[in-house]
Amino acid sequence: MNEKDKYKTPQGTIALMVIFIILIIALWGSAYLTMLSRGVTQ
């Protein structure tokens, strides 16, 4: 049993982090597009 078999990458944690980051980007993008459609930036 070598080091690679002993310590495996936490796949579930990485998947949750990717989903969380995508969710944050989607929510901020939605808020930004809402602001643009209402003309707040002008």
Secondary structure, 3 states (H helix, E strand, C coil): CCHHHHCCCCHHHHHHHHHHHHHHHHHHHHHHHHHHHHCCCC
